[in-house]
Amino acid sequence: NPFNPSTTISYSLKNSGQVDLKIFDVAGRLVRVLYRGSETAGQHEKVWLGRDQAGRAVATGVYFYRLQAGADVETRRMLLAK
């Protein structure tokens, strides 16, 4: 799943509720809060442009997104290749 310069994170929610989608670097440091808010049940997509919270482009490397929706948590690996 290498990407450059952006990637789309797709997910499906069984129920409506609060969603927290964060990007972390390989050391576990928070890079960006991509989305935090309420969403309806169903399919959703968020685009990460490869930028940190301050809007700066991040370095080539491995990143993880962590999606928390209610009690459900999913973590996936991403590779930014420049």
Secondary structure, DSSP 8 states (H G I E B T S, - for coil): -EESS-EEEEEEESS-EEEEEEEEETTS-EEEEEEEEEE-SEEEEEEE-SB-TTS-B--SEEEEEEEEETTEEEEEEEEE--
